[in-house]
Amino acid sequence: MSQGIRASGFKEIIAFIISYILSPITWLRPTLSLTLIAFKKLPSDCKNNIMSACPLVSVIIPTFNRKDDLLSCLISLKNSTYPDLEIIVVDNASTDGTYDAVKQIFPDVKIVRNERNLGVTGGRNRGAIESRGDYLLFLDHDMIVDRQMIEELLKVVMADPKIGIAGPIIYYYDEPSKVWAAGTFINMLTGKISFNDKATNTKCFEAQVIPAAIMVKREVLDKVGLFDETFFATYEDTDFCFRVKKAGYKVVCVPEAKAWHKIPIDSKSQELRLLCRSYYIARNRIIFMKKHARLSNFLIFLILFMPIYAIYYTWRGLRYLKPRFIKEYWKGLFDGLREML
């Protein structure tokens, strides 16, 4: 290993450990490489949202037992300024009356039901197969979209053939002016995902990953394939955006497009939310790093950072008296190692 790699790795190790000692739930915020892109308008015959020539956008929402959040999401989509939408809800075998509620309240929304929970990835893929649009918007079920969000995203992806994915600035629902994510970033040595919670740009900029609201061109999906169902949930957006970028496309964040995420804003609730995902966080981090990291980085991750994560999640489970999550984390860790073989 070269001296440069050793120095870089040492700095990453120190930064990683300090971040957990000082603030266990605050992600590192590395500066994203932001590249401005041209911003163009929709075709003239699509202006003012009155012409049928607007390209069809298929909105795909996988859901599982979040009926009320889903209905709120659908209401916000119905208020969209963009006229030509195909909304597809994929019900992952919910037991809270989701299917019947959507059928009754939104009869024009297409809802398909899986016999079992196929996760975020399986739900998105089922919706993509069912869709007809030239552009697809993969949307989490606990999101509220701005009336002009779809229109703003579409302007950008239509402006540049090299743009494969575009996403909005996402704010906290409970604190509407506070940014949750203007794209995310993963450290390819530690496997740690960081959230860009600043919205200082007024023009589109490149992001490493777009979470929760992903507009993608059909041609891009045809080229790179669907979501990797190995992930089920967690790291699935990161994997998908990496594959799109490896295929030669840009992934961009659009400040003019806005959405709000019903996600905890207080520290304790954020920590408990992470603990609830212990299994998939442990398992999928290993799978992702094996799939996308350089071999030298992956070996450092396995030898050094994977044990640190295991200690951290064990401590958090003990702190909140949640032994079940400790068990789930370790199960996910060993399942992730088995996936490597």
Phi and psi in degrees as a GROMACS rama.xvg file:
@    title "Ramachandran Plot"
@    xaxis  label "Phi"
@    yaxis  label "Psi"
@TYPE xy
-72.4596  163.986  SER-2
-62.0609  -37.0697  GLN-3
-63.1724  -41.9106  GLY-4
-66.9956  -40.7926  ILE-5
-61.8267  -43.5058  ARG-6
-64.4454  -44.2426  ALA-7
-62.2907  -43.9353  SER-8
-63.549  -39.7903  GLY-9
-62.2788  -42.6359  PHE-10
-62.7622  -41.7627  LYS-11
-62.4444  -41.4263  GLU-12
-62.5453  -48.265  ILE-13
-61.2705  -45.2068  ILE-14
-62.8996  -40.4581  ALA-15
-62.9459  -49.584  PHE-16
-64.9693  -43.0247  ILE-17
-60.5765  -40.6518  ILE-18
-61.8055  -36.1366  SER-19
-78.4868  -34.606  TYR-20
-68.3609  -44.5684  ILE-21
-80.5258  -35.8516  LEU-22
-157.713  89.5813  SER-23
-62.0091  -22.7142  PRO-24
-107.218  1.60779  ILE-25
-95.8627  116.726  THR-26
-70.9989  146.823  TRP-27
-59.2913  145.145  LEU-28
-122.046  74.5294  ARG-29
-66.1174  147.741  PRO-30
-68.5413  126.379  THR-31
-78.6199  149.788  LEU-32
-82.8887  107.937  SER-33
-105.039  121.945  LEU-34
-116.704  120.241  THR-35
-71.8078  143.943  LEU-36
-125.518  162.903  ILE-37
-66.9208  147.835  ALA-38
-122.197  118.619  PHE-39
-121.119  168.116  LYS-40
-92.741  165.547  LYS-41
-65.6037  160.857  LEU-42
-52.2146  147.405  PRO-43
-59.0877  -30.6746  SER-44
-79.7933  1.68007  ASP-45
-110.836  1.43607  CYS-46
-64.4271  150.078  LYS-47
63.1387  11.5103  ASN-48
56.6392  43.0444  ASN-49
-123.854  -8.1043  ILE-50
-105.846  143.082  MET-51
-76.6756  -5.02711  SER-52
-77.5732  -4.65261  ALA-53
-59.8234  138.659  CYS-54
-64.2011  144.057  PRO-55
-72.5293  130.617  LEU-56
-111.165  122.35  VAL-57
-96.0789  119.111  SER-58
-97.5098  122.318  VAL-59
-116.933  121.693  ILE-60
-126.539  102.911  ILE-61
-77.6434  145.773  PRO-62
-148.613  153.763  THR-63
-150.722  108.231  PHE-64
54.3456  42.6725  ASN-65
-132.902  53.7592  ARG-66
-56.0408  -50.6431  LYS-67
-64.8783  -42.8754  ASP-68
-63.5783  -40.33  ASP-69
-62.9148  -44.3306  LEU-70
-62.2281  -39.786  LEU-71
-63.7117  -40.1535  SER-72
-60.7538  -44.8651  CYS-73
-64.8654  -38.2427  LEU-74
-60.4808  -43.6271  ILE-75
-64.5361  -36.3895  SER-76
-66.7924  -36.597  LEU-77
-66.2924  -22.0409  LYS-78
-90.5272  5.72035  ASN-79
-64.4611  145.744  SER-80
-77.1997  -15.5592  THR-81
-81.3821  130.147  TYR-82
-84.9727  -23.7173  PRO-83
-114.513  81.9415  ASP-84
-116.085  140.607  LEU-85
-114.731  112.336  GLU-86
-101.517  123.912  ILE-87
-123.068  119.952  ILE-88
-101.481  129.56  VAL-89
-109.375  108.218  VAL-90
-88.0384  114.06  ASP-91
-84.0199  57.0055  ASN-92
62.8977  43.9606  ALA-93
-63.9722  152.688  SER-94
-118.002  11.8649  THR-95
-106.486  17.5632  ASP-96
84.1404  14.8252  GLY-97
-56.7001  -50.246  THR-98
-58.7263  -50.7325  TYR-99
-64.7023  -38.7806  ASP-100
-63.6169  -44.1332  ALA-101
-65.7731  -43.699  VAL-102
-59.3954  -38.9044  LYS-103
-78.4294  -44.4596  GLN-104
-85.5253  -33.5251  ILE-105
-126.335  73.1017  PHE-106
-63.7565  -19.9384  PRO-107
-89.5139  -4.01086  ASP-108
-85.1109  131.742  VAL-109
-81.043  122.531  LYS-110
-123.511  128.759  ILE-111
-118.686  149.613  VAL-112
-123.472  127.376  ARG-113
-85.2559  148.607  ASN-114
-72.8599  -19.9132  GLU-115
-145.132  167.083  ARG-116
-73.605  111.956  ASN-117
-97.3518  6.82929  LEU-118
76.4751  -176.589  GLY-119
-62.2679  -44.8882  VAL-120
-66.97  -47.0749  THR-121
-64.8149  -37.6938  GLY-122
-66.0258  -44.4247  GLY-123
-63.2841  -41.686  ARG-124
-65.9712  -40.0862  ASN-125
-61.943  -42.7888  ARG-126
-65.027  -39.4776  GLY-127
-63.0072  -40.2949  ALA-128
-65.1842  -35.383  ILE-129
-79.6165  -14.8125  GLU-130
-83.1005  162.377  SER-131
-121.172  -10.1561  ARG-132
-72.3902  154.159  GLY-133
-77.5339  -17.4743  ASP-134
-129.469  139.135  TYR-135
-121.547  137.721  LEU-136
-117.187  110.347  LEU-137
-88.3  119.791  PHE-138
-128.169  133.765  LEU-139
-70.7318  151.276  ASP-140
-75.0959  -10.9518  HIS-141
-106.815  31.5104  ASP-142
-108.194  147.527  MET-143
-117.734  125.399  ILE-144
-102.702  144.219  VAL-145
-65.9736  151.987  ASP-146
-57.7343  -34.5667  ARG-147
-100.544  5.80824  GLN-148
-58.4995  -49.5166  MET-149
-63.9234  -41.5969  ILE-150
-61.6507  -42.9529  GLU-151
-66.8744  -40.6945  GLU-152
-64.7531  -41.9237  LEU-153
-65.2815  -37.8675  LEU-154
-54.7  -42.1358  LYS-155
-73.2491  -47.5098  VAL-156
-69.2195  -24.7544  VAL-157
-80.7849  -16.3421  MET-158
-79.204  -24.3996  ALA-159
-142.184  119.069  ASP-160
-64.2797  -15.5676  PRO-161
-87.222  -8.41687  LYS-162
-84.0336  119.787  ILE-163
-100.159  -32.1273  GLY-164
-136.832  140.292  ILE-165
-136.243  144.753  ALA-166
-141.579  163.463  GLY-167
-88.2275  170.032  PRO-168
-74.8416  128.296  ILE-169
-109.984  127.681  ILE-170
-108.434  162.696  TYR-171
-71.379  133.886  TYR-172
-63.9035  -39.8378  TYR-173
-79.9654  -11.8694  ASP-174
-140.824  81.424  GLU-175
-59.3998  -17.2903  PRO-176
-99.017  -1.75644  SER-177
-96.5023  125.615  LYS-178
-74.8719  129.743  VAL-179
-88.7317  -48.8471  TRP-180
-155.073  123.308  ALA-181
-110.117  60.7236  ALA-182
88.2731  162.609  GLY-183
-129.292  169.385  THR-184
-142.068  136.545  PHE-185
-113.59  131.929  ILE-186
-78.1827  119.877  ASN-187
-83.4318  10.877  MET-188
-108.498  -40.9017  LEU-189
-96.6549  -20.8033  THR-190
77.4986  12.4732  GLY-191
-89.8018  130.617  LYS-192
-90.1353  130.688  ILE-193
-114.6  148.22  SER-194
-105.767  127.798  PHE-195
-79.7473  101.256  ASN-196
-100.984  24.9733  ASP-197
-113.319  141.466  LYS-198
-126.591  62.472  ALA-199
-91.0535  -14.7759  THR-200
-85.0933  143.066  ASN-201
-104.342  -9.96004  THR-202
-120.318  166.343  LYS-203
-59.6613  145.933  CYS-204
-142.548  154.323  PHE-205
-75.0287  140.509  GLU-206
-125.915  155.668  ALA-207
-73.5563  -42.2928  GLN-208
-141.038  141.858  VAL-209
-110.516  122.613  ILE-210
-102.66  155.752  PRO-211
70.6751  -30.6039  ALA-212
-143.127  96.0719  ALA-213
-119.432  109.71  ILE-214
-93.8442  126.162  MET-215
-133.976  144.879  VAL-216
-74.194  143.859  LYS-217
-58.0576  -39.8294  ARG-218
-63.4774  -32.3437  GLU-219
-69.4705  -43.7753  VAL-220
-62.4681  -39.2047  LEU-221
-63.8481  -32.2598  ASP-222
-80.5448  -44.434  LYS-223
-95.8341  -15.0812  VAL-224
93.7355  176.376  GLY-225
-79.5612  -176.874  LEU-226
-66.3786  144.759  PHE-227
-75.7617  110.845  ASP-228
-73.4482  -6.51056  GLU-229
-58.2178  -33.7102  THR-230
-76.0801  -30.7829  PHE-231
64.9412  -67.1857  PHE-232
-157.271  147.496  ALA-233
81.6095  124.665  THR-234
72.5302  -0.0366629  TYR-235
-70.9877  -38.5131  GLU-236
-65.5307  -41.4991  ASP-237
-62.7647  -46.7603  THR-238
-60.8073  -44.1808  ASP-239
-64.1074  -45.5975  PHE-240
-65.12  -36.8281  CYS-241
-62.7914  -41.8847  PHE-242
-65.6575  -38.3647  ARG-243
-65.3338  -42.0272  VAL-244
-68.1229  -37.7448  LYS-245
-64.4333  -25.1464  LYS-246
-80.8173  -1.00382  ALA-247
101.362  9.45868  GLY-248
-101.316  159.462  TYR-249
-90.6076  149.194  LYS-250
-117.032  121.338  VAL-251
-128.787  153.356  VAL-252
-109.049  139.157  CYS-253
-116.38  103.926  VAL-254
-60.4301  -30.3907  PRO-255
-69.6216  -18.3187  GLU-256
-96.3805  131.789  ALA-257
-131.321  147.715  LYS-258
-150.184  164.826  ALA-259
-129.155  135.157  TRP-260
-110.629  129.037  HIS-261
-82.5709  81.6397  LYS-262
-134.2  145.804  ILE-263
-58.9652  143.634  PRO-264
-109.533  -22.7718  ILE-265
-84.2107  154.904  ASP-266
-62.7182  -45.8892  SER-267
-62.1922  -44.5923  LYS-268
-65.0478  -35.1504  SER-269
-65.0722  -41.8811  GLN-270
-64.9298  -43.2042  GLU-271
-65.2616  -34.0832  LEU-272
-63.6263  -40.7196  ARG-273
-64.8315  -41.9251  LEU-274
-62.6009  -37.1463  LEU-275
-62.2172  -23.4674  CYS-276
-103.039  19.1597  ARG-277
-52.6954  -46.2208  SER-278
-59.5496  -52.3652  TYR-279
-73.3902  -29.9203  TYR-280
-63.6186  -48.1571  ILE-281
-64.215  -48.5898  ALA-282
-67.977  -49.4161  ARG-283
-74.3691  -27.7141  ASN-284
-62.2377  -41.6594  ARG-285
-65.4306  -45.2979  ILE-286
-61.7075  -44.1076  ILE-287
-63.2899  -47.6304  PHE-288
-63.5775  -39.6899  MET-289
-61.7921  -36.2849  LYS-290
-78.2679  -35.094  LYS-291
-120.379  -21.1342  HIS-292
-81.8412  154.523  ALA-293
-63.2925  153.777  ARG-294
-58.2629  -43.4281  LEU-295
-61.628  -42.9155  SER-296
-64.5495  -41.7552  ASN-297
-63.9067  -39.9045  PHE-298
-65.726  -41.0931  LEU-299
-62.7592  -41.988  ILE-300
-57.9183  -47.8292  PHE-301
-64.6764  -43.4024  LEU-302
-77.4841  -37.6734  ILE-303
-107.831  -56.0012  LEU-304
-80.4582  -32.9707  PHE-305
-59.168  -43.7707  MET-306
-63.3473  -36.2387  PRO-307
-62.0597  -44.873  ILE-308
-59.4685  -42.4651  TYR-309
-61.8649  -42.5568  ALA-310
-64.4054  -43.1491  ILE-311
-60.9529  -49.0892  TYR-312
-70.9346  -30.8559  TYR-313
-65.4634  -43.8672  THR-314
-62.8928  -43.5733  TRP-315
-63.8057  -40.2947  ARG-316
-62.4244  -40.0791  GLY-317
-68.229  -39.8147  LEU-318
-60.7176  -41.83  ARG-319
-96.5753  12.0789  TYR-320
55.2203  47.1538  LEU-321
-121.201  68.7216  LYS-322
-61.9335  -26.0364  PRO-323
-61.007  -38.2809  ARG-324
-71.9985  -30.3479  PHE-325
-63.44  -45.6942  ILE-326
-61.0761  -42.1945  LYS-327
-65.8164  -38.8036  GLU-328
-62.745  -47.8742  TYR-329
-66.2112  -34.2669  TRP-330
-64.6291  -43.419  LYS-331
-62.689  -38.1923  GLY-332
-61.6844  -48.119  LEU-333
-69.7902  -34.5399  PHE-334
-65.9493  -37.574  ASP-335
-64.6144  -40.1287  GLY-336
-64.9608  -37.388  LEU-337
-65.9924  -34.2265  ARG-338
-64.1683  -23.9423  GLU-339
-68.9215  -28.5654  MET-340
